[in-house]
Amino acid sequence: MPMENLPQNLFKESEEDKNPLKEKLEAEKIGYRKNTIEEYSIAGGRGLSAYEKFFNFNRKELEGMDILDLGAGAEVKFAKEIEQSGIKTNIVSLSPDFAELRHRKKALNSYPEAKLITAIGQELPFKQESFDRIFMYHVCEHLSLENLVKVIAEIARVLKNGGRGDIGPILGFQYEKIVNDKNLMDILQKNGIKINEEIIPSEI
């Protein structure tokens, strides 16, 4: 997907919160809790090596791909370290928290070439079949079960034919909700997507 065709941000970007309470209520209504980007246990978010280890892939697989990092970290380390590795990709870093200037500045100070999109996973602002690979790492814990199902349905919509979405960690009760949601299973089947479950060692 050419960068000039990237969608406009869904949230109004401003330098200050004129009415924080109103914004908070509006955000929660659409399933978004502000500033989760600051809740990473690792300062600035997780990097390429952490993604590789958790999702069990080789970074060289990503060469030439259109990639979405759904729920990017504060310093967009994943996107930055892919480029530093010499791997040529078209990667978009998405977070609703990029609506705030301080979060955008931090991301761009870390990686000036970052392609930032402000949006929520339940309403991805991309056309069908936009990405070869979508990563959603340590985002599920910030979502209600209802919104997690919506996000997965959106991932299915924007994945290219033959693409792959890596999502995790997913807790047992979340997984049960996903696989027992008939509407979601119908969407996945319609898009030719199969669920592969992998047990991740506790030390990762």
Backbone bond lengths (Angstrom), bond angles and torsions (degrees), N, CA, C in turn:
res aa  C-N    CA-C-N  psi(-1)  N-CA   C-N-CA  omega(-1)  CA-C   N-CA-C  phi
1 M - - - 1.455 - - 1.514 109.38 -
2 P 1.330 119.68 114.84 1.460 121.46 -178.31 1.511 111.77 -59.10
3 M 1.331 116.36 142.33 1.447 119.74 -176.79 1.525 112.74 -63.89
4 E 1.340 117.62 -27.75 1.453 118.06 -179.66 1.521 112.04 -69.39
5 N 1.337 116.39 -14.31 1.457 120.77 179.33 1.524 112.97 -97.39
6 L 1.338 116.68 8.85 1.455 118.95 178.51 1.523 109.95 -62.36
7 P 1.330 117.47 143.52 1.465 120.19 -178.61 1.516 112.26 -71.74
8 Q 1.310 114.78 160.42 1.454 119.92 173.27 1.528 109.05 -71.17
9 N 1.324 116.47 151.74 1.450 120.07 178.25 1.525 110.96 -61.99
10 L 1.322 115.83 144.87 1.455 120.62 -178.11 1.523 112.08 -81.45
11 F 1.317 117.16 -27.86 1.450 121.01 -178.80 1.519 109.87 -101.57
12 K 1.332 115.97 140.81 1.458 120.13 176.43 1.516 109.89 -64.97
13 E 1.309 116.74 130.91 1.452 121.16 179.96 1.523 109.56 -95.10
14 S 1.315 116.95 129.93 1.453 120.98 179.73 1.516 109.31 -142.55
15 E 1.317 115.07 160.73 1.450 120.01 -177.69 1.522 112.33 -83.70
16 E 1.319 117.46 -12.60 1.456 119.27 179.83 1.519 109.46 -150.09
17 D 1.325 115.61 156.68 1.458 120.66 176.66 1.522 108.56 -88.51
18 K 1.326 116.62 104.83 1.450 119.37 -178.12 1.526 111.52 -71.60
19 N 1.323 116.76 -31.91 1.455 120.84 178.73 1.525 108.37 -142.91
20 P 1.336 117.25 80.29 1.471 120.88 -174.55 1.521 113.38 -56.07
21 L 1.343 117.70 -39.65 1.460 119.88 -177.71 1.520 110.83 -65.61
22 K 1.337 116.55 -44.68 1.460 120.44 178.95 1.518 110.70 -61.84
23 E 1.336 116.65 -44.55 1.465 120.42 179.26 1.516 111.20 -61.88
24 K 1.343 115.56 -39.99 1.463 120.23 -179.22 1.521 110.61 -62.74
25 L 1.326 116.67 -44.67 1.458 120.63 -179.06 1.525 110.75 -66.12
26 E 1.334 116.61 -41.77 1.458 120.15 179.15 1.522 110.94 -64.98
27 A 1.326 116.10 -39.54 1.458 120.31 -179.89 1.522 110.82 -65.64
28 E 1.339 116.64 -44.42 1.462 120.10 -178.36 1.522 110.83 -65.37
29 K 1.332 116.49 -30.33 1.461 120.53 -179.63 1.520 111.18 -63.78
30 I 1.319 116.74 -32.05 1.466 119.35 179.28 1.529 111.80 -99.90
31 G 1.328 116.19 12.63 1.461 119.49 172.54 1.500 114.99 84.58
32 Y 1.320 117.35 37.00 1.458 120.30 -179.04 1.522 109.24 -135.34
33 R 1.320 116.13 123.72 1.461 121.90 176.08 1.514 108.43 -102.53
34 K 1.327 116.65 121.40 1.460 121.29 -171.95 1.522 113.11 -65.01
35 N 1.334 113.76 151.19 1.467 123.71 170.64 1.530 114.58 66.46
36 T 1.334 117.74 23.07 1.463 118.51 172.92 1.524 110.69 -65.69
37 I 1.327 116.78 -18.01 1.465 121.01 178.41 1.527 110.80 -62.34
38 E 1.345 116.43 -20.42 1.460 120.74 179.96 1.526 112.61 -89.39
39 E 1.324 117.64 -2.24 1.454 120.91 -172.27 1.525 113.75 -94.74
40 Y 1.332 117.60 5.48 1.456 119.50 178.46 1.520 110.03 -63.17
41 S 1.326 115.64 137.52 1.464 119.54 176.68 1.523 111.11 -71.28
42 I 1.349 115.52 -20.52 1.464 121.39 177.35 1.520 107.96 -105.67
43 A 1.313 117.16 124.39 1.455 121.58 -176.40 1.524 111.19 -55.17
44 G 1.328 116.41 127.17 1.455 121.08 177.13 1.518 114.92 82.16
45 G 1.332 117.34 -2.68 1.456 120.40 -179.86 1.515 112.92 94.84
46 R 1.315 115.87 177.49 1.464 121.69 -174.97 1.526 111.33 -94.07
47 G 1.327 115.25 147.17 1.454 121.08 -176.93 1.517 113.54 -98.93
48 L 1.311 115.96 -174.90 1.455 123.43 -175.27 1.523 112.49 -57.29
49 S 1.318 117.82 -43.51 1.472 120.56 -177.89 1.518 111.38 -62.15
50 A 1.337 116.94 -38.18 1.461 120.96 178.55 1.524 110.77 -65.40
51 Y 1.324 117.57 -42.03 1.465 121.67 177.04 1.528 109.79 -62.12
52 E 1.324 115.86 -46.67 1.471 121.16 -179.00 1.520 111.08 -57.16
53 K 1.317 115.59 -47.80 1.458 120.06 -176.21 1.518 111.54 -67.00
54 F 1.323 116.24 -44.00 1.466 119.62 -176.46 1.522 111.92 -69.07
55 F 1.348 116.21 -44.93 1.463 119.63 -175.38 1.529 112.85 -93.90
56 N 1.326 116.76 1.49 1.463 122.10 171.74 1.534 112.65 56.64
57 F 1.328 115.70 59.74 1.461 120.52 176.19 1.524 108.87 -138.10
58 N 1.316 115.67 168.03 1.456 122.27 176.90 1.522 108.54 -104.98
59 R 1.305 116.62 130.16 1.470 121.09 -176.20 1.525 112.99 -55.04
60 K 1.325 116.98 -28.36 1.462 119.77 -179.00 1.529 112.18 -64.83
61 E 1.335 116.23 -21.09 1.462 120.59 177.27 1.524 111.86 -62.01
62 L 1.326 116.62 -24.19 1.462 121.29 -172.47 1.522 113.62 -82.05
63 E 1.307 117.73 -8.56 1.467 122.35 -176.96 1.531 110.96 -52.01
64 G 1.339 115.73 126.07 1.455 121.98 175.26 1.519 115.51 78.37
65 M 1.314 117.74 5.21 1.463 120.63 -174.94 1.531 112.88 -90.62
66 D 1.343 114.35 153.89 1.458 122.31 166.64 1.524 106.53 -90.16
67 I 1.336 116.59 120.25 1.467 121.32 -170.71 1.521 110.42 -125.83
68 L 1.323 116.08 140.96 1.458 122.42 172.42 1.520 109.03 -116.98
69 D 1.342 115.79 123.07 1.465 121.70 171.48 1.522 106.11 -97.60
70 L 1.321 115.83 98.13 1.463 122.68 -173.04 1.531 108.61 -89.70
71 G 1.331 114.54 105.26 1.458 119.71 -174.52 1.517 110.07 97.93
72 A 1.320 115.68 46.10 1.465 121.30 -175.82 1.530 111.06 -63.14
73 G 1.326 115.74 151.56 1.453 121.62 178.98 1.516 112.41 -76.02
74 A 1.322 114.91 169.51 1.466 121.45 -174.02 1.514 112.98 -60.11
75 E 1.328 117.93 -30.85 1.463 121.15 -178.51 1.524 111.96 -110.98
76 V 1.325 116.61 15.98 1.474 124.12 -179.71 1.534 111.67 37.90
77 K 1.325 115.53 49.58 1.466 120.98 -176.26 1.523 112.48 -63.40
78 F 1.313 116.28 -35.49 1.467 119.89 -178.34 1.528 110.22 -59.56
79 A 1.331 116.20 -52.39 1.466 120.22 -179.88 1.526 110.94 -63.60
80 K 1.315 116.06 -43.74 1.469 120.28 -177.83 1.523 111.33 -62.29
81 E 1.322 117.58 -43.79 1.460 120.88 -175.56 1.523 111.98 -74.92
82 I 1.336 117.59 -24.78 1.463 119.66 172.68 1.521 109.15 -63.01
83 E 1.323 117.02 -46.83 1.467 120.02 179.35 1.523 110.68 -65.10
84 Q 1.328 117.20 -41.92 1.459 120.47 179.93 1.521 112.03 -62.57
85 S 1.334 116.43 -24.87 1.463 121.26 178.21 1.522 112.43 -79.74
86 G 1.337 116.36 -4.60 1.459 120.07 179.97 1.509 113.73 81.64
87 I 1.321 117.09 13.79 1.461 121.76 -179.85 1.518 109.02 -91.06
88 K 1.322 116.47 125.21 1.455 121.45 -177.85 1.523 109.81 -88.57
89 T 1.326 115.97 113.11 1.453 121.22 177.81 1.521 109.13 -137.88
90 N 1.304 114.24 170.78 1.456 122.22 172.09 1.527 104.87 -115.73
91 I 1.334 117.72 94.59 1.458 121.04 -171.45 1.517 111.50 -114.48
92 V 1.317 114.97 133.51 1.456 122.84 178.31 1.526 108.40 -112.15
93 S 1.329 116.11 131.71 1.469 121.60 178.52 1.524 108.10 -105.45
94 L 1.335 116.15 120.60 1.465 121.19 -174.38 1.521 111.33 -117.40
95 S 1.313 115.55 134.01 1.464 121.99 171.84 1.514 108.90 -158.13
96 P 1.323 118.20 137.95 1.467 119.50 174.43 1.521 111.52 -64.79
97 D 1.325 116.82 -25.19 1.460 119.67 -178.34 1.521 113.21 -71.82
98 F 1.327 118.55 -11.64 1.459 120.07 174.88 1.531 111.13 -68.68
99 A 1.324 117.57 -5.13 1.463 121.05 173.46 1.521 111.09 -63.49
100 E 1.326 116.50 -25.13 1.463 120.30 -179.40 1.523 110.08 -93.40
101 L 1.310 114.99 133.71 1.452 121.23 -175.88 1.527 112.40 -56.36
102 R 1.327 117.76 -40.91 1.467 119.96 -176.89 1.523 111.64 -63.05
103 H 1.331 116.69 -34.95 1.466 119.55 179.02 1.527 110.77 -73.54
104 R 1.333 116.92 -39.37 1.463 119.78 177.48 1.522 110.82 -64.31
105 K 1.332 115.86 -42.77 1.460 119.75 179.62 1.521 111.34 -61.33
106 K 1.339 116.27 -42.77 1.461 119.44 -179.35 1.523 110.50 -62.76
107 A 1.327 116.67 -42.98 1.464 120.81 179.77 1.526 111.00 -63.81
108 L 1.325 116.68 -44.77 1.464 120.35 -176.87 1.524 112.36 -75.35
109 N 1.323 117.31 -27.43 1.472 119.60 173.42 1.525 110.09 -66.56
110 S 1.328 115.78 -35.40 1.456 120.72 178.57 1.523 111.44 -74.06
111 Y 1.337 116.13 -40.33 1.470 120.87 -175.15 1.529 108.79 -146.46
112 P 1.320 117.33 87.42 1.472 121.60 -174.35 1.523 114.36 -56.91
113 E 1.335 117.47 -25.65 1.470 120.25 -178.18 1.524 112.65 -86.88
114 A 1.321 116.92 3.59 1.467 120.29 -176.54 1.519 111.56 -60.30
115 K 1.326 115.81 140.84 1.460 122.72 175.26 1.528 106.45 -101.79
116 L 1.321 116.23 99.19 1.457 122.25 -173.56 1.523 110.87 -96.92
117 I 1.320 115.34 137.33 1.457 121.41 174.18 1.527 108.23 -128.71
118 T 1.315 115.30 132.90 1.453 121.88 175.79 1.524 108.80 -97.44
119 A 1.318 116.42 115.49 1.461 120.36 -179.65 1.524 108.46 -169.25
120 I 1.326 115.90 171.86 1.455 121.02 173.17 1.522 109.07 -110.29
121 G 1.317 115.45 152.85 1.458 120.09 -176.64 1.516 113.87 -65.32
122 Q 1.335 116.89 -24.89 1.459 120.62 -179.60 1.527 111.97 -73.26
123 E 1.336 117.33 -15.66 1.464 121.35 -178.65 1.527 108.25 -139.28
124 L 1.307 117.25 66.58 1.466 120.37 -177.70 1.525 110.46 -66.50
125 P 1.334 117.08 126.72 1.469 120.65 -174.55 1.529 113.18 -87.54
126 F 1.329 115.65 49.52 1.461 120.81 -178.45 1.519 109.64 -128.60
127 K 1.326 114.86 155.86 1.451 120.03 177.02 1.528 110.32 -72.99
128 Q 1.311 115.58 163.75 1.457 120.54 174.88 1.526 110.11 -58.00
129 E 1.317 115.35 144.70 1.466 123.06 176.14 1.534 111.52 54.35
130 S 1.328 115.87 55.06 1.467 121.19 179.60 1.524 113.45 -95.42
131 F 1.337 118.42 -24.99 1.462 120.51 -170.52 1.529 112.72 -128.73
132 D 1.343 113.72 142.39 1.468 120.28 173.19 1.530 110.93 -78.10
133 R 1.320 115.83 -33.52 1.467 120.74 -173.89 1.526 109.12 -143.83
134 I 1.315 116.17 134.34 1.461 121.80 175.91 1.518 108.42 -127.45
135 F 1.319 115.23 128.79 1.458 121.37 177.24 1.525 109.55 -112.53
136 M 1.324 115.82 133.18 1.461 121.29 174.51 1.530 107.02 -133.54
137 Y 1.305 115.11 95.34 1.463 122.25 -169.77 1.531 109.95 -110.79
138 H 1.322 115.79 121.49 1.465 123.05 -179.16 1.533 111.72 55.09
139 V 1.326 114.46 48.49 1.459 121.19 174.78 1.523 110.89 -114.66
140 C 1.327 117.10 -31.17 1.463 121.51 -175.25 1.528 112.56 -55.35
141 E 1.331 116.65 -34.31 1.461 119.64 -177.72 1.521 112.86 -68.93
142 H 1.335 116.49 -12.82 1.463 120.61 179.20 1.529 112.43 -97.41
143 L 1.341 116.87 1.81 1.455 121.00 -174.42 1.523 111.77 -116.05
144 S 1.333 115.52 145.34 1.455 119.69 169.18 1.525 108.19 -70.38
145 L 1.324 117.46 163.36 1.464 120.34 178.32 1.533 110.81 -59.34
146 E 1.314 116.06 -41.96 1.466 120.12 -179.80 1.522 111.47 -60.96
147 N 1.326 116.17 -44.36 1.460 119.00 -178.95 1.522 112.43 -73.69
148 L 1.320 117.44 -30.99 1.461 120.08 176.13 1.528 110.15 -61.19
149 V 1.312 116.84 -43.14 1.464 121.39 177.70 1.526 110.36 -61.24
150 K 1.340 116.75 -42.09 1.465 120.56 179.17 1.526 111.64 -63.52
151 V 1.332 116.31 -40.54 1.462 120.01 -179.60 1.528 110.46 -64.59
152 I 1.318 116.67 -43.76 1.467 119.69 -179.72 1.525 110.80 -63.50
153 A 1.320 116.98 -37.61 1.465 120.17 176.61 1.531 110.59 -62.92
154 E 1.333 117.07 -39.22 1.459 121.03 178.23 1.529 111.41 -68.51
155 I 1.320 116.58 -38.57 1.472 120.18 176.14 1.531 109.74 -59.47
156 A 1.322 115.94 -43.29 1.465 120.33 178.76 1.524 110.89 -60.70
157 R 1.318 116.71 -37.69 1.470 121.04 -178.33 1.522 112.09 -66.99
158 V 1.340 117.14 -41.45 1.473 119.33 -172.20 1.534 113.24 -94.48
159 L 1.328 117.82 -3.60 1.461 120.21 174.40 1.526 110.50 -74.37
160 K 1.313 116.41 139.05 1.458 120.79 174.80 1.528 109.59 -70.43
161 N 1.300 115.36 159.67 1.457 120.80 173.98 1.529 108.65 -58.57
162 G 1.306 117.29 123.95 1.457 121.38 -176.85 1.510 113.77 86.57
163 G 1.337 116.82 1.38 1.461 120.70 179.20 1.514 112.61 -76.22
164 R 1.332 114.88 177.82 1.468 119.49 -176.18 1.528 109.74 -141.43
165 G 1.329 115.31 135.25 1.455 121.30 174.19 1.517 109.77 -112.08
166 D 1.331 116.13 126.83 1.465 121.81 178.53 1.521 108.31 -107.50
167 I 1.325 116.17 116.13 1.463 121.90 -174.09 1.521 109.12 -127.97
168 G 1.313 117.03 129.79 1.450 118.27 176.39 1.525 112.34 169.97
169 P 1.307 117.06 170.33 1.457 125.21 -5.55 1.526 112.37 -72.75
170 I 1.340 115.09 148.66 1.459 122.42 176.25 1.521 107.81 -116.79
171 L 1.318 115.86 125.89 1.465 120.62 179.47 1.522 110.32 -74.94
172 G 1.334 115.46 160.79 1.456 120.90 -175.66 1.512 113.62 -55.89
173 F 1.337 117.37 -44.82 1.459 119.49 -177.71 1.535 110.92 -69.82
174 Q 1.344 117.03 -28.17 1.458 119.79 176.08 1.529 110.32 -70.35
175 Y 1.322 115.80 -42.09 1.463 120.37 -179.73 1.534 110.19 -62.45
176 E 1.327 116.58 -41.85 1.470 120.22 179.33 1.525 110.77 -61.45
177 K 1.316 116.08 -40.60 1.469 120.14 178.34 1.525 110.15 -62.89
178 I 1.314 116.77 -43.04 1.467 121.22 -177.37 1.527 111.11 -63.16
179 V 1.325 116.75 -53.24 1.471 119.87 -173.47 1.522 112.46 -72.75
180 N 1.341 117.34 -16.80 1.463 120.27 179.77 1.530 112.67 -101.96
181 D 1.329 115.88 6.78 1.463 119.57 176.89 1.532 108.51 -89.95
182 K 1.319 116.59 104.15 1.465 120.89 -173.26 1.524 112.00 -60.95
183 N 1.328 117.27 -42.30 1.463 119.78 -179.19 1.527 110.97 -61.16
184 L 1.345 115.83 -43.15 1.465 119.45 179.36 1.518 110.64 -65.00
185 M 1.337 116.85 -42.78 1.464 119.43 179.88 1.529 111.23 -62.20
186 D 1.328 116.07 -36.12 1.470 119.96 177.20 1.531 110.55 -64.86
187 I 1.340 116.21 -40.47 1.465 120.64 178.86 1.526 110.52 -63.88
188 L 1.326 116.34 -45.48 1.464 120.46 -179.97 1.524 110.81 -62.42
189 Q 1.325 115.88 -42.99 1.466 119.66 179.69 1.522 110.82 -64.07
190 K 1.329 116.32 -40.96 1.462 121.07 179.56 1.521 111.12 -61.13
191 N 1.335 115.82 -34.16 1.460 120.57 -179.35 1.529 112.58 -92.64
192 G 1.323 116.76 7.26 1.456 120.78 177.37 1.511 113.89 68.56
193 I 1.334 116.83 31.12 1.461 121.45 -175.51 1.530 110.31 -106.80
194 K 1.325 114.93 131.89 1.461 121.58 176.58 1.522 109.24 -110.51
195 I 1.332 116.07 146.64 1.463 121.49 177.87 1.524 108.78 -93.25
196 N 1.319 116.22 125.95 1.462 121.87 173.35 1.520 108.41 -113.18
197 E 1.305 116.47 120.52 1.458 121.55 -178.81 1.523 109.99 -94.83
198 E 1.318 117.24 130.88 1.462 121.80 176.14 1.524 108.86 -126.58
199 I 1.327 115.85 132.85 1.460 120.97 176.24 1.521 108.17 -84.35
200 I 1.332 116.34 121.99 1.462 121.26 -177.56 1.519 109.07 -95.57
201 P 1.343 117.31 128.67 1.475 119.78 177.41 1.517 112.16 -55.80
202 S 1.319 117.53 142.62 1.462 122.47 -174.27 1.513 112.45 -63.61
203 E 1.337 118.31 -23.00 1.468 119.64 -176.64 1.526 112.36 -77.84
204 I 1.335 118.78 -9.92 1.470 120.64 179.40 1.523 109.19 -81.45
